[in-house]
């Protein structure tokens, strides 16, 4: 994943929310109920992102998928995966010993 594609997608998603929010807050009804303007702006932003931001989303997710596939073929592991295996080994060790004593 390139950082540029993720940054572009993030900025476009923020604009898809903030621009409708700013326009809605110009109306007197929404000035009294700003939380309602935020809900409508979120719905509008979600709709706009589904319609117009498909290509930037595909760029970001495609980069993530390629990175994950590359990691899987090279056998490299993340620190979180190594930590999870160490925790599993620590937790499984005493369990096996206790189960062995119970039989």
Legacy VTK file of the C-alpha trace (Angstrom):
# vtk DataFile Version 3.0
C-alpha trace
ASCII
DATASET POLYDATA
POINTS 103 float
0.000 0.000 0.000
1.313 3.354 -0.889
0.890 6.003 1.748
-0.218 8.496 -0.890
-3.266 6.452 -1.906
-4.331 6.013 1.718
-3.890 9.723 2.365
-5.911 10.664 -0.716
-8.724 8.316 0.261
-8.778 9.635 3.838
-8.881 13.275 2.733
-11.656 12.577 0.226
-13.717 10.751 2.865
-13.286 13.658 5.282
-14.332 16.128 2.610
-17.365 13.997 1.778
-18.444 14.496 5.396
-17.279 18.033 6.161
-18.625 19.772 3.043
-22.229 18.563 3.545
-21.926 19.328 7.258
-20.888 22.905 6.508
-23.710 23.358 4.024
-26.290 21.883 6.393
-25.156 24.106 9.244
-26.033 27.145 7.121
-29.735 26.310 7.518
-31.397 27.701 10.670
-33.002 24.376 11.583
-29.656 22.635 11.732
-28.063 25.507 13.663
-30.417 24.673 16.515
-29.834 20.905 16.143
-26.202 20.411 15.103
-26.263 16.718 16.031
-28.983 16.186 13.423
-26.824 17.958 10.839
-23.951 15.634 11.732
-26.155 12.564 11.232
-27.379 13.786 7.848
-23.844 14.755 6.829
-22.621 11.273 7.761
-25.340 9.668 5.651
-24.590 11.968 2.720
-20.851 11.366 3.065
-21.354 7.618 3.171
-23.499 7.767 0.036
-21.000 9.952 -1.795
-18.131 7.666 -0.872
-20.001 4.613 -2.130
-20.753 6.323 -5.420
-17.570 8.235 -6.181
-14.688 6.864 -4.104
-14.633 3.294 -5.361
-11.350 3.647 -7.258
-9.361 5.210 -4.369
-10.728 2.520 -2.044
-9.652 -0.200 -4.489
-6.161 1.324 -4.620
-5.846 1.236 -0.846
-7.268 -2.250 -0.362
-5.344 -3.624 -3.343
-2.116 -2.351 -1.820
-2.967 -3.929 1.520
-3.797 -7.259 -0.129
-0.542 -7.236 -2.108
1.435 -6.482 1.031
-0.256 -9.302 2.919
0.323 -11.751 0.050
3.978 -10.734 -0.119
4.352 -11.299 3.601
2.748 -14.738 3.281
5.078 -15.886 0.491
8.254 -14.667 2.168
7.340 -16.171 5.537
7.856 -12.874 7.329
5.795 -12.416 10.435
4.682 -9.268 12.171
5.514 -8.555 15.774
1.859 -8.970 16.709
1.772 -12.462 15.185
4.955 -13.466 17.009
3.557 -12.100 20.283
0.290 -13.980 19.784
2.186 -17.239 19.204
4.294 -16.664 22.321
1.161 -16.008 24.379
-0.520 -19.112 22.972
2.526 -21.218 23.819
2.620 -19.798 27.345
-1.063 -20.475 27.874
-1.074 -23.907 26.233
1.959 -25.196 28.154
0.356 -25.262 31.641
-2.938 -26.530 30.216
-1.298 -29.571 28.704
0.512 -30.293 31.943
-2.676 -29.990 34.033
-4.641 -32.139 31.594
-1.892 -34.764 31.725
-2.034 -34.891 35.546
-5.812 -35.249 35.564
-5.750 -38.456 33.494
LINES 1 104
103 0 1 2 3 4 5 6 7 8 9 10 11 12 13 14 15 16 17 18 19 20 21 22 23 24 25 26 27 28 29 30 31 32 33 34 35 36 37 38 39 40 41 42 43 44 45 46 47 48 49 50 51 52 53 54 55 56 57 58 59 60 61 62 63 64 65 66 67 68 69 70 71 72 73 74 75 76 77 78 79 80 81 82 83 84 85 86 87 88 89 90 91 92 93 94 95 96 97 98 99 100 101 102
